[in-house]
Amino acid sequence: MRVRAMPRSGPAEAGEASVMVLPFPAEVAGLVGASLGEPWGQSFTSDLPFLDPETGRRPLPGHRIIPAEPAPGMPGTPGTLLAGYGIPFTFDPRPTEPLEGVRLAYREGNALVRRDQCGGGAVELVWRGRVASLCLEALKASVKEPGKWRSTIVHRPVDLRGVLPFCGSAVAPGGHQDGEGPSARFQQPFGLAHLPGRSGDPRGPRPLLLVTDSGSHVLRTVTPDGQVATLCGQPGQPGHRDSRTLLGKVGALLAGPAAGPPLFRSPTHAVFHRWSSSPGPFSPPWEEAVVADSGNHVIRSVRLDGRVATLAGTPGVAGYRDSEFARAAVFNDPQGLAVDAQGRVYVADRGNRVIRVISGGAVTTLAGRAGEAGTADGCGAQARFTDLKGMCLHPRLAALLMLDGHALRWVMLPEGQVRTLLGVVDLPGFRDLEEGEVMRQPCLNDPTGITCTQAGFAIADHGNHAVRIVSHDGRSVRTVAGDPAQGVTRCGLVRDGLPGPLDEAYGTLEGPWTVASCPQGHGRYDPGVFVTSGRCLAEIHHQAEGREALALMGAAPPPEAAVGETCVVIFTVETKAGLTVHYTADFLDPDGDRRGRVQGAAAGGETVAVQGRFDQAGAGKVRVRAVTCQGVSAGAELEVRVR
């Protein structure tokens, strides 16, 4: 078998390579190895007495190792390593004195990787999995005590940016299997809810995410390390059944055998809720997840111990009815959910095209008229909706952000005033918009999930296979990850809305359904956005101000060129710490048509000259896009007067 492959040393180059597939027993995953002429399966045969980070052992007795503080020849205050997913990254320990050797060890996903650098020196790394930190051990033979070694271990935190694999598999068949990271299997992960933990919790690490696996009719939890476990529901068994109450358990002792565990039918959106009716040391907060059990047309409450109750709606009955008793109300395919500080639950009743409120044990209608579709803004029953999906609360204003059709709409509370904020409800499209542009134009395509992040509001733009970020003031929208032309899940760099170099290294998404934000970070990782894509969960780790780390400056005054003749354009690359930058320069005629593309790499501070031509007179442009090995993107447009 032969495939086209891209070597780590030259990501812009591609070629064919032979692939060898080794058969393994059914219970063991197969191994695929590519002969690319690089040390992918390098063996470590160094005779230096390094500590094996996996076994905790050394080839020499412990008394022959002398701990050294600070590290012999190593920096005293190491900083965080920034790297882009899948991009070659050169790491240099920068020893201050000669060393016999340095061992690099890191856990990439579930695999432990070790590299011995005898004599020190720089090493090229390519990270394609989640990495928490890089462990370095420096060894130096003791001069005063022959036969002994001075050793110290330094940990360098790693900040890996891009679309990162978290749990599940984008290429494996769907199914239901608990496990850690890529070994877990989902049928159709849909809804996400972030479960904030508490510091010093005596119960140990808490789950990070609640996932509704709509295809398997179950709810799953995911820990900060990507460990997936089934919380409630029976895989492949749709239905409706709540956990037994105390009275029900007493009755069961007299009636006979237990009825069975809770059941769901195609659950979709979920939101976490924590509140206390009487704050104080003797009144612990009440915690639960509110889940839209869409197939049963009800709203369920789920405790983290697996207890399930029906909060509102009539199981198995689709229709429309408000009621003073929540269990007597009727919903039709409920979807998006939001919960405010007072415990009021807002529901996007998709089938009825209205927004409902569950408060004080009653269900009322906030906005829209049941059964009537439309795009009109207005207050309460005057507003019309078309296809309601995800929603979230604005963190500072008394308002809901609601996804309807192909638009983002604003619902003021408590009066229910509806206003279209972004996009056109009945017209799909794809376009990034900057501040000052008209926001009510086609720019979304069937968005399904929304959440608040540090950078703005993240939207799962399902039809565009992308995640978009809307600024907090609602005046701009940009693409963070994904590509409308590629409906597959692929981990890689964060595009940041800029097409450019290394297009094959950017992450793509398969019709994302929902997004969840982790604003405080989780475990050893920085804040990120989680997204359900295909049959897996991915994490999008980016930095809103990341573009400041890379600047492109053109020559002044603007150059001039003649039609059909070669034009030389000069620009300067400015980066922090002089990082290597991959760039593309596109020559655009006044009508926007591209007449040529130049690709290359440059070091920070380097002046680059590119040449091309124009076929039309007027105001031409050279559009430069660049990305560093840290995954930071930047762009600039240089004007050219064409005569």
HELIX and SHEET records of a PDB file:
HELIX    1   1 GLY A   62  ARG A   64  5                                   3    
HELIX    2   2 GLY A  181  SER A  183  5                                   3    
HELIX    3   3 LEU A  246  ALA A  255  1                                  10    
HELIX    4   4 SER A  294  ASN A  296  5                                   3    
HELIX    5   5 ALA A  326  ALA A  328  5                                   3    
HELIX    6   6 GLY A  380  GLN A  382  5                                   3    
HELIX    7   7 HIS A  462  ASN A  464  5                                   3    
HELIX    8   8 ASP A  503  ALA A  505  5                                   3    
HELIX    9   9 GLY A  546  ALA A  549  5                                   4    
HELIX   10  10 LYS A  576  GLY A  578  5                                   3    
SHEET    1   A 3 ARG A   2  ALA A   5  0                                        
SHEET    2   A 3 GLY A  15  LEU A  22 -1                                        
SHEET    3   A 3 LEU A  31  ALA A  34 -1                                        
SHEET    1   B 3 ILE A  65  PRO A  67  0                                        
SHEET    2   B 3 TRP A 149  GLY A 168  1                                        
SHEET    3   B 3 LEU A  81  GLY A  84  1                                        
SHEET    1   C 5 ILE A  65  PRO A  67  0                                        
SHEET    2   C 5 TRP A 149  GLY A 168  1                                        
SHEET    3   C 5 SER A 133  ALA A 141 -1                                        
SHEET    4   C 5 GLY A 101  GLU A 108 -1                                        
SHEET    5   C 5 ALA A 111  CYS A 118 -1                                        
SHEET    1   D 5 ILE A  65  PRO A  67  0                                        
SHEET    2   D 5 TRP A 149  GLY A 168  1                                        
SHEET    3   D 5 CYS A 536  HIS A 541 -1                                        
SHEET    4   D 5 GLY A 528  SER A 533 -1                                        
SHEET    5   D 5 VAL A 515  CYS A 518 -1                                        
SHEET    1   E 2 PHE A  89  PHE A  91  0                                        
SHEET    2   E 2 VAL A 123  LEU A 125 -1                                        
SHEET    1   F 5 GLY A 179  GLU A 180  0                                        
SHEET    2   F 5 GLN A 227  CYS A 232 -1                                        
SHEET    3   F 5 VAL A 218  VAL A 222 -1                                        
SHEET    4   F 5 LEU A 209  ASP A 213 -1                                        
SHEET    5   F 5 PRO A 189  HIS A 194 -1                                        
SHEET    1   G 4 ALA A 270  TRP A 275  0                                        
SHEET    2   G 4 TRP A 286  ASP A 293 -1                                        
SHEET    3   G 4 VAL A 298  VAL A 302 -1                                        
SHEET    4   G 4 VAL A 308  ALA A 312 -1                                        
SHEET    1   H 4 PRO A 334  VAL A 339  0                                        
SHEET    2   H 4 VAL A 345  ASP A 349 -1                                        
SHEET    3   H 4 VAL A 354  SER A 359 -1                                        
SHEET    4   H 4 ALA A 362  ALA A 367 -1                                        
SHEET    1   I 5 GLY A 378  CYS A 379  0                                        
SHEET    2   I 5 GLN A 417  GLY A 423 -1                                        
SHEET    3   I 5 ALA A 407  MET A 412 -1                                        
SHEET    4   I 5 ALA A 399  ASP A 404 -1                                        
SHEET    5   I 5 LEU A 388  LEU A 393 -1                                        
SHEET    1   J 4 PRO A 447  CYS A 452  0                                        
SHEET    2   J 4 PHE A 457  ASP A 461 -1                                        
SHEET    3   J 4 ALA A 466  VAL A 470 -1                                        
SHEET    4   J 4 VAL A 477  GLY A 482 -1                                        
SHEET    1   K 3 LEU A 550  GLY A 554  0                                        
SHEET    2   K 3 CYS A 567  THR A 575 -1                                        
SHEET    3   K 3 THR A 607  GLY A 612 -1                                        
SHEET    1   L 5 GLU A 560  ALA A 561  0                                        
SHEET    2   L 5 SER A 633  VAL A 642  1                                        
SHEET    3   L 5 GLY A 618  THR A 628 -1                                        
SHEET    4   L 5 THR A 580  LEU A 588 -1                                        
SHEET    5   L 5 ARG A 594  ALA A 603 -1                                        
END                                                                             
